[in-house]
Amino acid sequence: MNGRWDQKGLPHKGWSCDDVIDLGSDEAMDDSDYATCKMCGQERVRYVHVMSHPDLSESISVGCICAGKMNGDYEGAKRRETTLKNKAARKAKWLSRKWRTSMKGNPFINVDGQNLGIHKSKTRWGYRIGKNFGPDLYPTVDEAKLALFEAYWQKINSDDQENSN
Ligand SMILES: [Zn+2]
């Protein structure tokens, strides 16, 4: 079965990748957490590549292999997926890293030369990257730490893109 690869009029090439989404969570995944590739109907997909085409209004969610065929850049599709895998692996270990405690009693951690910290604001917790404070507060330390991770990840990956352009 070739799924939509056999569909008449649906282009095979010229797609671009809008996004890659990790369907995984911190918990162990079961079968219902995975998606099926909408192009071949076969892959068991955790990392969903969202593909769009200039001739079509709909986007199609596919697996890595089909994404590579659709935009003619398997290495690129693989690379985007690897980035998300690295992120998932780092996030899984994030809370159990060696957080230190500042003189004021706030948790902090130094990552790649960046000083990342958590602080208490009344009953809730916020985070900062260097001297830049995050916009929100969280009910627990762990939630603030995970929000910090997401913000930090965004930051280092947007820096990377600027550097490679
Ligand atoms: Zn596929």
Residues whose N, C-alpha, C, O or C-beta is under 5 A from the ligand:
A	BS01	ZN	C37 M39 C40 G41 E43 G63 C66
